[in-house]
Structure formats: structure tokens, C-alpha cells
């Protein structure tokens, strides 16, 4: 009986964006919502997503296929969520403590999510803090 193929699932969140990454052995193909990373736009988001791959040791990701489904939020929130999902997946796949220290030294948010969220709106104004102006004339 052949051994079952190893598949890893990881996730990342940023603001309201949620990314789910599926990682399996392959040829180094990375797709975000079925778009290859080489042609993913905008470029600043692509560069942000590539950070964990560029910092990983021995180019371990070149032997993996990473497929990411991301939804919610804006394009930069989606890029940050994807970046977190990819970094967590690489850590799970390699089980490398050295890689974890590389990621945390570069940017801790690559592994640990950012807890900041939008403050809820309150009564008496159009937003969370803004209030309707008063005039005594």
C-alpha cells in the first residue's frame, strides 16, 4: 500500500481578511486564489507575500506547492493574512526552530497575528470617537 501524501493546512488573519493555505510536496508552485504568485498584482502585496519565502532557509519552499484561498478585507490585509498563513505552513512543514527565530527576528507579525481591530461605533456621532459638533448660537 503506498504511503498517503502529506498535506498541511495553515491559516492567517489580518483585520477582516482570512487566508487558508494548503501545502503539499511539489515543484515550488505558489498560487493565491488560483493566480500564480509571479503575476499576482499589486506588486507591493506580492512582495509582502514573498517575504517568508525569501527568508526561509535552503529554499525549502521550492519543493512545495502552496495554494492559498483568501477572502475578506482589502488587498493589503489579504496580503498580510496570506503571508502569515504561508509562514506558519513553512514552520509546520520544516519543524525548524532556526527558521522560527529567523521569522521572529525579521517580523514577529509573520507568525503571530496582529490583534488590532476596528473600534465599534458609539451613539452621538458618526464614528467611534467623532462626535456631532455643538453650536450655542
C-alpha positions in Angstrom: 0.0 0.0 0.0 1.5 3.4 -1.0 2.0 5.9 1.8 -0.5 8.7 1.9 0.6 12.1 0.5 1.4 14.6 3.3 -0.9 17.7 3.2 -0.7 20.5 5.6 -3.3 23.2 6.3 -2.5 26.6 7.9 -4.3 29.8 8.3 -3.6 33.5 8.8 -5.8 36.5 9.7 -5.3 40.3 9.4 -8.2 42.7 10.2 -11.1 41.1 8.4 -9.1 39.1 5.9 -8.7 35.3 6.3 -6.3 33.1 4.4 -6.2 29.4 4.3 -3.1 27.7 2.8 -2.8 24.1 1.6 0.8 22.9 1.5 1.9 19.7 -0.2 5.1 18.3 -1.8 5.5 19.6 -5.3 7.5 21.7 -7.7 7.5 25.1 -6.0 4.2 26.4 -7.4 2.5 29.1 -5.3 -1.0 30.2 -6.1 -3.2 32.8 -4.4 -6.9 32.4 -5.3 -5.7 30.3 -8.3 -3.4 33.1 -9.5 0.3 32.3 -9.8 2.4 34.4 -7.5 4.6 35.5 -10.4 1.7 37.5 -11.9 -0.1 38.4 -8.7 -1.0 42.2 -8.6 -0.5 44.7 -7.0 3.3 44.3 -6.8 3.6 45.7 -3.2 1.2 42.9 -2.0 3.2 40.3 -3.9 6.5 41.4 -2.3 4.8 41.2 1.1 3.6 37.7 0.4 7.1 36.6 -0.8 8.9 37.7 2.4 8.6 34.4 4.3 9.7 32.5 1.2 12.8 34.7 0.7 13.8 34.4 4.4 13.3 30.6 4.5 16.5 28.5 4.7 17.8 26.3 1.9 14.9 27.4 -0.3 12.7 24.7 1.3 9.6 26.1 -0.4 10.9 25.1 -3.9 10.0 21.5 -3.1 6.4 22.5 -2.0 3.2 23.5 -3.8 1.3 26.2 -1.8 -2.3 27.0 -2.7 -3.9 29.9 -0.7 -7.5 30.9 -0.6 -8.0 34.3 0.8 -11.2 36.4 1.3 -12.4 39.5 3.1 -10.7 42.8 3.8 -8.7 44.9 1.4 -5.8 43.9 -0.8 -3.1 44.7 1.8 -5.0 42.9 4.6 -5.3 39.9 2.3 -1.6 40.0 1.6 -0.7 40.1 5.3 -3.1 37.2 6.1 -1.6 35.2 3.2 2.0 36.0 4.4 1.1 34.7 7.9 -0.6 31.5 6.5 2.5 30.8 4.3 5.0 31.4 7.2 3.1 29.2 9.6 2.8 26.5 7.0 6.5 26.6 6.3 7.2 26.3 10.0 4.9 23.4 10.4 6.3 21.6 7.3 10.0 22.0 8.3 9.6 21.9 12.1 12.7 24.1 12.2 13.5 26.1 15.3 16.1 28.1 13.4 13.5 29.2 10.8 11.2 30.3 13.6 13.9 32.5 15.1 14.6 34.0 11.6 11.0 34.8 11.1 10.6 36.3 14.6 13.8 38.4 14.3 12.6 39.8 10.9 9.0 40.4 11.8 7.1 38.8 14.6 3.8 39.5 12.9 4.7 36.9 10.3 3.9 34.1 12.8 1.7 35.8 15.5 -1.4 37.7 14.3 -2.0 41.4 14.9 -4.8 41.7 17.5 -5.9 45.2 16.5 -9.4 45.5 15.2 -11.8 48.4 14.3 -13.2 50.1 17.3 -17.0 49.9 17.4 -19.1 53.0 16.7 -20.9 54.6 19.6 -24.0 56.8 19.8 -23.9 60.6 19.5 -21.7 60.7 16.4 -20.7 59.3 13.0 -17.9 57.1 14.2 -16.1 55.5 17.2 -14.6 58.8 18.6 -16.0 61.6 16.4 -19.0 63.5 17.8 -21.5 65.8 16.4 -20.4 69.5 16.8 -22.3 71.8 19.1 -23.1 75.4 18.4 -24.6 77.7 21.0 -25.8 80.4 18.6 
